[in-house]
């Protein structure tokens, strides 16, 4: 038999207070009669336990939410997030307006707890909330006053509804996208966001942001995102607030950049150039092939100093570095006029460079081989072939007229004797007229 739980006086008073709110709201907002006007009013959160901004909540293993009207009674794991993360044991609804959410274990003592209700939660008439709701309380005696804030921009416009999350600044062996979320904020219509109630104890966090198109508070593969792994956000008693300034998020298909220098180059005359290709999932490796005419032009790589290459990726990128011996800006085959041997222009491969959308990455210096790559002599291009009008002669020249091909029988069977005169041939008399 299950032992009844001890009811603390604070729980009892809170229950009476919540019940009075529900009754008051029900009396003030009677349900419309059947056949009445269609419900177009979005629901909102009326009251909670523990209350927003409250302290000294003690042991909390159950959360209570009261809404403005009857709700679609779904399980809380669909619409509720808790920081620090806690698993939900069960959800029970009372009158379809009050949700009691039991946790698998109590919230930790002396801890700031942030409750997030996701946007899109629906009432009984399937009218969704226009926005989510976030509030805070503490199981300890106070709330911290640390805060970070800033703004998000998508390419060049404010990222309205963009989500900012902080995670622990832990070891590099754990990828940032796999670390649990410690706190979350949502940008307003101007891209501005803020994350209050953070401890100013010198602890550091890393930050990530994404474009939450479907309001599910999870980053999708086709949603713009960015991770700032190099930045550590840290609040101290001397600096309890921190302005992250403007952070730019790039679309998933925005090309990035590659920066780097050449450590060496072949002793051949011509510019060092590079052609960049995005490596697809079905890629099986690179086989050197000259570029056809009208293909993508290469970029010049400076012999000395830093070079920035544009249009890289995003994703995994391959770079074909070569010396442009013939000055056509194409990776091609060239011949030696002395012995008619052909080879590819001096080239080197730099493979599997990772490029994030819109960001700058580094390319390693290419390692040039000691020998040239032999290549068969190219076939004559179509533009230099003999035109049809000259290679195929007209019929009047290839098929002679019949009068010249087939001779009369008298000439074929009886050759002319040039040593004796030709006898006179008898002339047939004309027929007499009747």
Secondary structure by P-SEA (a helix, b strand, c coil): ccccccccaaaaaaaaaaaaaaaaaaaaccccccccccccbbbbbccccccccccccccccbbbbbccccccccccccccccccbbbbcccccccccbbbbbbcccccccbbbbbbbbcccccccccccccccccccccccccccccccbbbbccccccccbbbbbbcccccccccccccccbbbbbccccbbbbcccccccbbbbbbbbbcccccccccccccccccccbbbbbccccccccccbbbbbcccccbbbbbcccccccccccbbbbbbbbccccccccccccccccbbbbbbbcccbbbbccccccbbbbbbbbcccccccccccccccccccccccccccccccccccbbbbbcbbbbbcbbbbbcccccccccccccccccccccccccccccccccaaaaaccccccccccccccccccccc
